[in-house]
């Protein structure tokens, strides 16, 4: 995801919407929307990407 410009754009658009701190469930996978959005850039930076 870090190497894909579309992902960076999607995360920026998501953050602009000021998402709630909520969890979305996809079957057995739970994703905290706010946590994912706020951690995306720092995690990519930490990976050197």
PEQUIBEL-V796741 format. One record per residue. N is the residue number from 1. RES is the residue in three letters. PSI is psi in whole degrees, 0 to 359 (999 if undefined). BURIAL is b if it has 16 or more other C-alpha atoms within 10 Angstrom, else e. D_CENTER is the distance of its C-alpha to the mean C-alpha in whole Angstrom. Layout:
N;RES;PSI;BURIAL;D_CENTER
N;RES;PSI;BURIAL;D_CENTER
//
This chain:
1;UNK;324;e;9
2;UNK;333;e;10
3;UNK;0;e;13
4;UNK;114;e;13
5;UNK;326;e;13
6;UNK;325;e;12
7;UNK;318;e;8
8;UNK;319;b;9
9;UNK;316;e;10
10;UNK;315;e;8
11;UNK;319;b;5
12;UNK;317;e;9
13;UNK;319;e;10
14;UNK;314;e;8
15;UNK;326;b;8
16;UNK;335;e;12
17;UNK;356;e;13
18;UNK;67;e;12
19;UNK;151;e;11
20;UNK;160;e;13
21;UNK;85;e;12
22;UNK;166;e;13
23;UNK;131;e;12
24;UNK;133;e;12
25;UNK;127;e;15
26;UNK;85;e;15
27;UNK;246;e;19
28;UNK;2;e;19
29;UNK;125;e;15
30;UNK;132;e;13
31;UNK;124;e;9
32;UNK;114;e;9
33;UNK;311;b;7
34;UNK;317;b;7
35;UNK;317;e;7
36;UNK;313;e;4
37;UNK;315;b;3
38;UNK;336;e;6
39;UNK;351;e;6
40;UNK;301;b;5
41;UNK;313;b;8
42;UNK;323;e;10
43;UNK;320;e;10
44;UNK;319;e;11
45;UNK;317;e;13
46;UNK;330;e;15
47;UNK;356;e;15
48;UNK;26;e;17
49;UNK;999;e;15
//
